[in-house]
Structure formats: structure tokens, C-alpha cells
Amino acid sequence: MHESVLLTESINYLNLNKKSIIVDCTLGYAGHSSHILKQIPNGFLYAFDQDKEAIKEADKKLKQINNNYEIINTNFVNIKQEIKKRTNEVDGILFDLGVSSPQLDESKRGFSFHKDAKLDMRMDQSQSLSAYEVVNNYDLNKLIHIFKNYGEEKYAQSIAKGITKQRQIKPIETTLELSEIIKNSVPEKYRRINHPARKIFQAIRIEVNDELNVFEIALKDSLQLIKKGGRICVITFHSLEDRICKQIFKEVSSIPKELQNLPVIPKQYEPKYKIIANIKPTEEEINKNHRSRSARLRVIERRA
Ligand SMILES: C[S@@+](CC[C@H](N)C(=O)[O-])C[C@H]1O[C@@H](n2cnc3c(N)ncnc32)[C@H](O)[C@@H]1O
């Protein structure tokens, strides 16, 4: 079961009315989408996901609510062309980034370092790059870069060296093999704090699915797709995703630096967007759902 994070808050910030046209970029198991669909009986929901298994389950749920929705089975990086084919502008867009609990729990997907599986980690099972290629074919420097930047791992270098040394003997095939190599590449003391494979698996997942690049492209395109008064809600689980969101929102909602001291800002330089919210889950939610502990919700509105 996937427990949606910041559910009430994100739905409230979308400011839904009966006729709203909404895009859910990360349908998953339709936790957010079911609530949205219930509140827009005369509107429409477009929902993206690149994972066929999630789509099958989500479709079953949504069907029971209404039929005013379309699931678009592609990467949300294609949001602009896919939405433009269907409509001009929308009232709200939601991103709830990362992987869902069923993706993590399903051992054969290879996302979890606790469960033995082939190295995979593709959200879109039809793409060719998988964790196997990253772990077995990327050169040492590229691995260090990924572990440092996407995993924010201080032992990036020794872990990358551990991997490249081991794969000379034989290819690294499974999640548990990889997890063991990671564990053996860091000092004993460090292993006791947190399982060192957690950050490295996250880093590999980000690389396999190109998560930061696709999010940045899609978020910039989303700003162009919302109507005046429309909103974008973004739930992130990783400091790098959050940084991308924060910077883009800041850029489009601020007055250019060189004009900030003018007594009156000429109309054409007034920011077109305003920041509405930047919140974290309550302690109560974190206690109930541990996955929410690193979540953050940012909301922006296109000025009328
Ligand atoms: C955290 S889950 C969403 C959960 C959903 N909001 C719910 O409450 O049930 C993220 C979902 O987005 C999908 N996803 C992540 N990145 C994607 C991308 N770039 N394009 C399309 N789908 C993506 C994943 O496959 C996963 O199903």
C-alpha cells in the first residue's frame, strides 16, 4: 500500500473547483488523483506515469469514481507536447516525486537494498538503461560523481573503488551483492549509523531515471501550461529536487535584481508568479508515515 504524503495540504493548495482541469504528473497508485477526481465532477484530470504496473492499479481505482480522466503512459518530461495536444491551459499541476511504496516493496524491481533482486531500478520498464549498466559499465569517475552529487555520500570514492574492483572479478548482478560491496567499502563505525547502501541506491536510481533533469524540464514547462490564477504543487523527497524547485520558483517570482531599488516597478517587469507555500509534514504525519520525513511541499501561483 502506498500512503500518500502531504495529501490534504497539496489537494487544498490546488484550489479545486468542480470544473478544474488538473494534471497529476505522478499518478502512482492514484492516492492524490482519487481525491482530485472526486472534487472535479465537471472538470478533467490528466495523469502521467511511466510505470505500467502503477497505471493498471490506478486505473481500477479511478474508474470507480468517474470517467473524466485520461492516463498518459509516458515520462512527465513530455508534459508540454502531451498537454498541448489536448488542451491549451490547465488550472493546476501536481508533482509527487520519487518512487511509490509498491515500487520499493516489489523486490523484482530492484529498488530496495533489503531485498534480493536483479539490479534494475527502471521506473519505465521499457527503457534500456538500468542499474546493472550503471554499476557494471560506468567508469570510476562517473560513479564517484553520481554517489557524491546524487547520494551526497562522503565515502563516494571508496564505494566507487570497491565496486570497480569487485566487478573486475565478475559482474555485479544483484541488489544484495551491491549492498554488501557498499557496506564493505566504508569504515565499520559509519556502517552502524545508517545503512550506507541507502544513499548509494538512491543515487543510482536518480541516474537510471534521469530524475533531476526530467523534473527541471517538466517544471519549467508546467509554468507555461497553467492559467492565470492556476497553481503548481510540488512534493519533493530529496534536497537536490527541492533545490531545483526552490530556484525555479524564486527566479519566476522575483523582481530582477537591477530593478529592485526602483520606487515603482514597470508593469512588464512585475513577476508573473507568486510563491504560495513552502511546508513540511507535521510531526503527526511523520510519526504515522516514516517515508514523509524528508518531504517538502512548495506551491506557486500564476498571477491573475
Ligand atoms: C511517489 S509516487 C506518486 C504517488 C501518488 N501521488 C499517490 O499518492 O498514490 C511517484 C510516481 O510517479 C512516477 N514517476 C516518477 N517519475 C516520473 C516521470 N519522470 N514520469 C512519469 N512518471 C514518473 C513513479 O513511477 C511513481 O508511480
The ligand as a MOL file (V3000), in Angstrom:
LIG
                    3D

  0  0  0     0  0            999 V3000
M  V30 BEGIN CTAB
M  V30 COUNTS 27 29 0 0 0
M  V30 BEGIN ATOM
M  V30 1 C 5.5890 8.9650 -5.0810 0
M  V30 2 S 4.7570 8.1230 -6.3470 0 CHG=1
M  V30 3 C 3.2430 9.0020 -6.5140 0
M  V30 4 C 2.2060 8.5480 -5.5640 0
M  V30 5 C 0.8330 9.1530 -5.7770 0
M  V30 6 N 0.8370 10.5840 -5.6600 0
M  V30 7 C -0.1260 8.5440 -4.7860 0
M  V30 8 O -0.4910 9.2410 -3.8160 0
M  V30 9 O -0.5250 7.3830 -4.9700 0 CHG=-1
M  V30 10 C 5.5750 8.6480 -7.7900 0
M  V30 11 C 5.0430 8.0180 -9.0710 0
M  V30 12 O 5.4800 8.8160 -10.1460 0
M  V30 13 C 6.0310 8.0380 -11.1560 0
M  V30 14 N 7.0850 8.8310 -11.7640 0
M  V30 15 C 8.2280 9.2710 -11.1960 0
M  V30 16 N 8.9490 9.9820 -12.0770 0
M  V30 17 C 8.2250 10.0030 -13.2330 0
M  V30 18 C 8.4340 10.5990 -14.5100 0
M  V30 19 N 9.5380 11.2770 -14.7770 0
M  V30 20 N 7.4770 10.4510 -15.4450 0
M  V30 21 C 6.3380 9.7390 -15.1900 0
M  V30 22 N 6.1030 9.1420 -14.0030 0
M  V30 23 C 7.0260 9.2810 -13.0340 0
M  V30 24 C 6.5320 6.7750 -10.4870 0
M  V30 25 O 6.5010 5.7030 -11.4060 0
M  V30 26 C 5.5430 6.6060 -9.3290 0
M  V30 27 O 4.4770 5.7800 -9.7030 0
M  V30 END ATOM
M  V30 BEGIN BOND
M  V30 1 1 1 2
M  V30 2 1 2 3
M  V30 3 1 2 10
M  V30 4 1 3 4
M  V30 5 1 4 5
M  V30 6 1 5 6
M  V30 7 1 5 7
M  V30 8 2 7 8
M  V30 9 1 7 9
M  V30 10 1 10 11
M  V30 11 1 11 12
M  V30 12 1 11 26
M  V30 13 1 12 13
M  V30 14 1 13 14
M  V30 15 1 13 24
M  V30 16 1 14 15
M  V30 17 1 14 23
M  V30 18 2 15 16
M  V30 19 1 16 17
M  V30 20 1 17 18
M  V30 21 2 17 23
M  V30 22 1 18 19
M  V30 23 2 18 20
M  V30 24 1 20 21
M  V30 25 2 21 22
M  V30 26 1 22 23
M  V30 27 1 24 25
M  V30 28 1 24 26
M  V30 29 1 26 27
M  V30 END BOND
M  V30 END CTAB
M  END
